[in-house]
Amino acid sequence: FNLDDGKQLRYNDTRKFGRMKLVSLDNYSNELPLSKLGAEPFNVDVKELYAKLHKCKLPIKHAILDQSIIAGIGNIYANEICFAMHLDPYTPAYKLTKKSVAELKEVSSKILEEAIEQGGTTIHSFSANGIDGLFQVKLKAHMQKVCPICGGEITKEAIKGRGTYYCKQCQKRRK
């Protein structure tokens, strides 16, 4: 885009996840696809999140990746959130109590805030134009082999096609 001041705005989507759409400035949040997004962890209403999760039979890891339930959580951060909560990623979302959903909001916000402060997470299989984030050195579960809590093995499995790292000893399924 050529701007009035002679500068250019360029869109570079290295991983091919993004899309662009021209929308009205006055009504953009009510247009698709933004109107389908859930709130981000920083400002999600715990009661509304609980209501969404309480109806959801998906594993919690998959549920928090669903951007219509809660926005802004990617695969790496979903692994770290489940680990920080000592929560088995296979736990059905509807099994979380109101207290656990409040904890989910707090833990998600804390992890994302720290990741943002560190410039994000850069993993060996991807680098954004040579700019590396630093949060990867703080990862406790994702791509790890040994649990930093118990010293046991971090297991890698696929949940709904996504690489899922967790400690079977420390992360318990909610009943």
BAMIGU-399738 format. One record per residue: residue in one letter; y, z, x of N, C-alpha, C in turn. Coordinates in steps of 0.1 Angstrom, whole numbers, padded with zeros to 4 digits, always signed. Atoms other than C-alpha are relative to their C-alpha. Layout:
AYZXYZXYZX;...
***
This chain:
F-0012+0000+0008+0000+0000+0000+0012+0000+0009;N-0013+0001-0007+0034-0010+0014+0010+0009-0008;L-0009-0009+0007+0059+0018+0006+0015-0005+0003;D-0014+0005+0000+0097+0013+0001+0006+0003+0014;D-0006-0003-0012+0105+0030+0034-0006-0007+0012;G+0006+0008-0011+0085+0005+0054-0014+0005+0005;K+0013-0006-0004+0055+0028+0059-0011-0006-0009;Q+0011+0005+0008+0020+0020+0047-0009+0012-0004;L+0010-0010+0004-0005+0042+0028-0013-0008+0000;R+0013+0007-0001-0040+0032+0037-0011+0010-0004;Y+0012-0008+0005-0073+0044+0022-0012-0004+0008;N+0012+0003-0008-0102+0047+0046-0011+0010-0004;D+0011-0008+0006-0134+0059+0030-0013-0002+0008;T+0011+0002-0009-0158+0061+0059-0014+0001-0006;R+0013-0002+0006-0187+0075+0039-0003-0007-0013;K+0001+0008+0012-0181+0053+0009-0003+0008-0013;F+0002-0008+0012-0180+0082-0016+0011-0001-0010;G-0012+0000+0008-0145+0077-0029+0002-0012-0009;R-0005+0011+0008-0129+0055-0055+0015+0001-0002;M-0015-0001+0003-0093+0046-0063+0002-0007-0014;K-0003+0005+0013-0079+0040-0098+0015+0003-0002;L-0014-0001+0003-0043+0034-0108+0001+0006-0014;V-0001-0007+0013-0034+0059-0136+0015+0004-0002;S-0013-0005+0003-0003+0073-0153+0002+0013+0007;L-0003-0012-0006+0014+0100-0134+0001+0012-0010;D-0002-0010+0010+0021+0119-0166-0013+0005-0006;N+0012-0003+0007-0015+0119-0179-0013-0001+0009;Y+0012+0003-0008-0038+0114-0149-0012+0010-0001;S+0011-0009+0000-0058+0146-0153-0008-0001-0013;N+0007+0002+0013-0068+0136-0189-0008-0014+0000;E+0007+0013+0000-0082+0102-0178-0013+0001+0008;L+0013+0000-0007-0117+0094-0166+0002-0005+0014;P+0011-0010+0000-0132+0103-0142+0005+0015+0002;L-0005-0013-0003-0109+0133-0135-0002+0010-0012;S+0001-0009+0012-0111+0146-0171-0014+0006-0001;K+0013-0006+0001-0148+0153-0165-0003+0010+0011;L+0002-0010-0011-0143+0175-0134+0001+0014-0005;G-0001-0014+0002-0149+0212-0136+0011+0005+0009;A-0010-0006-0008-0124+0236-0120-0006+0002+0014;E+0004-0004-0013-0125+0243-0083-0003+0015+0001;P+0003-0015-0001-0139+0277-0072+0012+0009+0001;F-0012-0008-0002-0104+0289-0063+0006+0004-0013;N-0006-0004+0013-0093+0288-0099-0009-0002-0012;V+0009+0001+0011-0124+0285-0120+0000+0013-0008;D+0001-0012+0009-0125+0309-0150-0015+0004+0000;V+0013-0005-0002-0156+0330-0145-0008-0001-0014;K+0006+0000+0013-0163+0332-0183-0004-0015-0003;E+0003+0014+0003-0162+0294-0186-0011-0005+0009;L+0011+0004-0009-0184+0289-0155-0013+0006-0004;Y+0012-0006+0005-0209+0314-0168-0005-0007-0012;A+0004+0008+0012-0210+0295-0202-0007-0013+0004;K+0006+0012-0004-0217+0263-0184-0014+0002+0007;L+0013-0003-0007-0244+0278-0161-0010+0005-0009;H+0010-0006+0009-0260+0297-0189-0007-0010-0008;K+0007+0011+0007-0268+0264-0206-0008-0009+0009;C+0005+0009-0010-0280+0248-0174-0014+0004+0005;K+0013-0003-0005-0317+0246-0166-0003-0005+0014;L+0001+0005-0014-0312+0230-0132-0001+0011+0010;P-0001-0010-0010-0318+0249-0100+0015+0002+0004;I-0014-0004-0003-0286+0267-0090+0006-0009+0011;K-0006+0008-0011-0282+0246-0058+0004-0014-0006;H-0004+0013+0006-0282+0214-0079+0012+0002-0010;A-0010-0002+0010-0260+0229-0106+0014+0001+0007;I-0013-0001-0007-0232+0238-0081+0004-0012+0007;L-0004+0013-0005-0233+0203-0068+0005-0009-0011;D-0004+0008+0012-0226+0190-0103+0015+0002-0001;Q-0015-0001-0001-0188+0183-0101+0005+0002-0014;S-0004-0003+0013-0186+0186-0139-0001+0015-0004;I+0002-0014+0002-0197+0222-0137+0010+0008+0008;I-0009-0006-0010-0177+0233-0106+0003-0011+0010;A-0004+0011-0009-0157+0208-0085+0002+0005+0015;G-0004-0002-0014-0154+0206-0047-0011+0005+0009;I+0011-0005-0009-0188+0219-0035-0009-0011+0003;G+0009+0011-0005-0208+0195-0014-0013+0007+0005;N+0014-0005-0003-0244+0199-0001+0000+0011+0011;I+0000-0010-0010-0236+0218+0031+0005+0013-0005;Y-0006-0012+0005-0214+0243+0013-0009+0006-0011;A+0010-0006+0010-0240+0247-0015-0011+0008+0007;N+0010-0007-0008-0266+0257+0011+0006+0013+0005;E-0006-0012-0006-0242+0282+0027+0004+0010-0011;I-0003-0009+0011-0231+0296-0007-0013+0008-0004;C+0013-0006+0004-0268+0302-0017-0004+0010+0010;F+0004-0009-0011-0275+0318+0017+0009+0013-0001;A-0009-0012+0000-0244+0341+0015-0003+0009-0012;M+0003-0008+0012-0255+0353-0020-0014+0005+0001;H+0014-0003-0001-0291+0358-0008-0007-0005-0012;L+0005+0006+0013-0300+0335-0037-0009-0012+0003;D+0009+0011-0002-0330+0312-0037+0006-0012-0007;P-0007+0012+0006-0316+0277-0043-0008-0006-0012;Y+0008+0005+0011-0345+0270-0068+0003+0009-0013;T-0002-0008+0011-0333+0298-0091+0007-0008-0011;P-0007+0007+0010-0325+0283-0125+0014+0005-0003;A-0014-0004+0002-0288+0283-0131+0002+0010-0011;Y-0002-0008+0012-0291+0300-0165-0005+0015+0003;K+0004-0014-0003-0307+0331-0148+0011+0008+0007;L-0010-0008-0006-0275+0341-0131+0007+0009-0011;T-0007-0010+0009-0258+0372-0147+0015-0003+0002;K-0015+0001+0000-0221+0374-0154+0005+0005+0014;K-0004-0006-0013-0218+0396-0122-0003-0010+0011;S+0003+0010-0011-0236+0369-0101+0009-0012-0001;V-0009+0011+0001-0214+0342-0115+0014+0003+0006;A-0012-0004-0006-0183+0362-0105-0001+0000+0015;E+0003+0001-0015-0199+0366-0070+0000-0014+0005;L+0000+0015-0004-0205+0328-0069+0014-0005+0001;K-0014+0004-0002-0168+0322-0075+0006+0006+0013;E-0006-0007-0012-0158+0347-0048-0006-0006+0013;V+0006+0005-0012-0183+0335-0022+0003-0015+0002;S-0004+0014-0001-0176+0298-0029+0014-0001+0005;S-0014+0000-0005-0139+0304-0025+0002+0004+0014;K-0001-0005-0014-0143+0323+0007-0005-0010+0010;I+0006+0009-0009-0166+0298+0023+0008-0013+0001;L-0009+0012-0001-0144+0268+0013+0013+0002+0007;E-0013-0003-0007-0112+0285+0024-0002+0000+0015;E+0003+0000-0014-0128+0292+0058-0003-0014+0006;A+0003+0013-0005-0141+0257+0061+0013-0008+0001;I-0012+0007+0000-0107+0243+0052+0009+0004+0012;E-0008-0005-0012-0090+0265+0079-0006-0006+0013;Q+0007+0005-0012-0116+0252+0104+0000-0016+0001;G-0001+0015+0000-0109+0215+0095-0012-0006-0006;G+0012+0005+0006-0142+0211+0076-0012+0001+0009;T+0013-0001-0007-0177+0206+0089-0004-0014+0005;T+0004+0012-0006-0188+0179+0113-0015+0002+0004;I+0014+0000-0004-0226+0173+0116-0003-0011+0009;H+0003+0010-0010-0242+0153+0143-0002-0014-0005;S+0003+0014+0005-0251+0124+0120+0013-0006-0006;F-0013+0006+0005-0214+0119+0109+0012+0006+0007;S-0013-0004-0005-0180+0120+0124+0011-0008-0006;A-0010+0008+0006-0148+0110+0107+0010-0005+0010;N-0009+0007-0009-0131+0086+0130+0003+0009+0013;G-0002-0007-0012-0136+0109+0160+0007+0014-0002;I-0006-0013+0003-0120+0139+0143-0011+0010-0005;D+0010-0009+0003-0143+0169+0142+0006+0013-0006;G-0004-0014+0005-0140+0200+0120-0008+0010+0008;L+0006-0011-0009-0151+0233+0135-0009+0009-0008;F+0008-0009+0008-0169+0250+0106-0015+0000+0003;Q+0015+0001-0003-0203+0238+0117-0005+0010+0009;V+0005-0011-0009-0204+0265+0143-0002+0013-0007;K+0001-0012+0008-0203+0291+0115-0011-0002-0010;L+0011+0002+0010-0232+0276+0095-0011+0010+0002;K+0011-0010-0001-0258+0302+0088-0014-0006-0005;A+0013+0005+0005-0284+0281+0069-0001-0015+0002;H+0000+0014-0001-0275+0244+0069-0003-0005+0014;M+0005+0006-0013-0294+0226+0098-0004+0011+0010;Q+0004-0011-0009-0304+0260+0112-0016+0001+0000;K+0014-0002-0001-0339+0269+0123-0005+0014-0002;V+0003-0014+0000-0338+0307+0125+0011+0007-0009;C-0009-0007+0009-0323+0330+0099+0007+0011+0008;P-0007-0010-0008-0295+0351+0114-0001+0014-0006;I+0001-0013+0006-0303+0380+0091-0013+0006+0004;C+0014-0006-0002-0341+0385+0094-0007-0006+0012;G+0007+0006-0011-0350+0362+0123-0011-0009-0004;G+0010+0009+0005-0374+0343+0101+0004-0014+0000;E-0002+0014-0001-0377+0306+0097+0009-0004-0012;I-0007+0007+0010-0351+0286+0078-0008-0012-0004;T+0008+0010+0005-0370+0262+0056+0009-0012-0004;K-0007+0012+0005-0358+0226+0049-0009-0007-0011;E+0006+0007+0010-0368+0211+0016+0010-0009-0008;A-0009+0008+0008-0354+0185-0008+0000+0006-0015;I-0002-0003+0015-0340+0197-0042+0008-0011-0006;K-0007+0011+0007-0331+0168-0064+0005-0010+0011;G-0003+0010-0010-0331+0146-0033+0010+0005+0011;R-0009-0005-0010-0307+0168-0013-0006+0009+0010;G+0006-0009-0010-0316+0185+0020+0005+0014-0002;T-0003-0014+0003-0318+0222+0013-0006+0009+0010;Y+0004-0009-0010-0319+0248+0039+0001+0015-0005;Y-0001-0013+0004-0328+0284+0031-0011+0009+0006;C+0010-0010-0006-0347+0316+0042-0008+0005-0012;K+0008-0004+0011-0376+0323+0019-0001+0016+0000;Q+0001-0015-0001-0375+0360+0031+0013+0006-0006;C-0013-0006+0004-0338+0367+0025+0006-0005-0013;Q-0006+0006+0012-0330+0344-0004-0010+0001-0012;K+0009-0003+0011-0347+0357-0036+0003-0007-0013;R-0002+0006+0013-0352+0339-0069+0003+0010-0010;R-0004-0009+0011-0335+0356-0098-0009-0002-0012;K+0010+0000+0011-0358+0365-0126+0007+0004-0013;
***
